[in-house]
Amino acid sequence: MTKEFTCIVCPNGCQITAQWDGSRVGEISGALCPRGAAYVSQELTAPKRNIATSVRVQGGVLPLASVRLTAPIPKEAIFPALQQIQQLTLTAPVEAGTVILRGLLGYDSDVIVTRGCEKA
Amino acid sequence: MKQPKQIDAVIVGGGPAGLAAAVALFDHGIENIIILEREAQLGGILRQCIHDGFGLTRFSQTLSGPEYAQRFIDAVEKRRIPYLLKASVLEVSADKTVTAATRDGLMQWKAGAVILTMGCRERTRGALAIPGDRPAGVFTAGVVQAYINLYNRMPGKEVVILGSGDIGMIMARRLTLEGAHVLGVFEVQPYPSGLPRNIQQCLLDFDIPLHLSHTVTQIHGKSRLTGVTISQVDDKMQPIPGTETFYPCDTLVLSVGLIPENELTIDAGAVLDSRTKGADVDENYQTSVPGIFAAGNVLHVHDLVDFVSLEAERLAASVAVYLREHQLPCCPIPVIPGDGIGHVIPQHISGQRDVSLSLRVNRPFENAAIVVRQQGRALCRKPLRKIAPAQMLELTVKAQQIAPEQALEVSVE
């Protein structure tokens, strides 16, 4: 069966078609670069996403530091992951680049600070 | 007020364009410069854009907005480029005197060149003239983004989004991740105004419906929003009677376009382009006022910050030449947007060197080409399988192709 995808890897947003028999990925076409095929294969077998959110900061100039994951996690893990990240609280100062949680939900993905927060 | 300080260049705005311009200018040997930023931090709008997807072109990796900004802030700090925070520029005059309200009172600089990098702001409810009550709960997407990502405030629980701009779709996802229920995104045009990847990763991923050719025709609620009426529109974007549907909600998010912030540009006497709502510039990014330059979203709204940085760096190279030689080559050749083109930057070129044109189409096209012609002769052709107004396109025209004194016309064929 033919499946259609919009690639999310870059802003080109290639329209990609792929053959899929329910377990194996067949011919993939329409991608401007090799990352498109990799994305579609992943999308058909085990779709993954990165997420960005914030973590509460105490004693900072802002109440939040922004965070993202160092590697995408399975789509179905997004909401459980958010729940776990929301339980974290940091104390200012917080520096960008700091890993604040390793191996989120057992996946090979860490939570990293993207916007730090100075002490108030 | 003290005597104005003599300075090579004043950079108005410390967002992505201003930061990139300052760093590039410094690296071209122009070191007597200052960045004036009205916020308490450098970085501009990127500080609140915590989602990833920035820097793919520039750094070959996907970064969040704050990380992208930090790379340029670090470059500014490393070079010890002076900047002033909480400094709001009040006036840029045609003789390149810059006046700012700062923490130390009113300050003035007499600059060799002024670089305008003020960015853009959002269209609001007032610009749309939506009828109805005026309750709390109607926000622009950028304001919602600031509330959630900077101030830890949730604007509402039941949300309708008007406009399919990228920020609107990104906030649809962000609101959903933070526990709100997004009823749908409604777009007045028959095609989405944001990028296809955001339709997938921000809407489809979270089962948020996108309704094209629909708009809000009534706002309900006394103190707080209680709902909106949505109507389908016809091909002239007029609401079709009888299609009204009431959506109960406490929050309406507007993602209905960005407008370059050009009050200072106008006051300086620079000519604006009615299509871009930004300054009319030549290939050096020089406005109609000699020595005043503009780049980034203040010039035309970009889709990607990577292109903002590149544009600001091209500007800086020109400013460095201007400051050394006190003039730039004359740019008498107009660049005109033809059929299918929304706008083109720059509006004037010299024809003496290769020029990079930035443009947007005004409607979606499939299997078409962007063609640059001079009196019918094709100078450059870029075939594209799919082009949407959401994407900004860049193409280069070689100097040897350009004949003197004839206008360049860019169109979709």
Interface residues (C-beta under 8 A of the other chain):
Chain A: F5 T6 C7 I8 V9 C10 P11 G13 Q15 R49 N50 I51 A52 T53 S54 R56 L62 P63 L64 S66 V67 R68 K75 I78 F79 L82 A96 T114 R115
Chain B: R47 I50 H51 D52 G53 L56 T62 L63 S64 P66 E67 Q70 I148 N149 L150 Y151 N152 L177 E178 L195 P196 R197 I199 Q200 Q201 D205 D303 L304 K386 Q391
